[in-house]
Amino acid sequence: MSRRIASDAEVEPRIGGRYSYGWTYEYGGRSVAGGPTRILDLVPNERLVTDWPDWRGDPTRPTTRVAWLLEPLGRKTRVTVVHGDFARTADISDYPFGWPGFLSQLKAHLEGRAL
């Protein structure tokens, strides 16, 4: 993951294990560790569900979930990403801009082409 879609990624492939893209950034004058932190559910070659804390680093906002669902289609695999469990509708508006870019990078990496 660290080569194309993350930086300093950490994965402990078990339920409750650490899962991090290694993202850090500045927001509101402080450093925020962004992205997921742990694995909530894992079925190899079928499903990975992680938590997703508030992107602003606000511990008072509820954590959401991201599910990666894999479906074999002959020699290909369909990947469906579901980001849910938002406490407020307004919080959903923060994420549609990031996921398309992230998934484009992942697709390019899997197809062997650099972006």
Summary of the structure (lengths in Angstrom):
residues: 115
radius of gyration: 14.6
end to end distance: 14.8
largest distance: 48.7
contacts: 271
relative contact order: 0.14
helix: 15%
strand: 40%
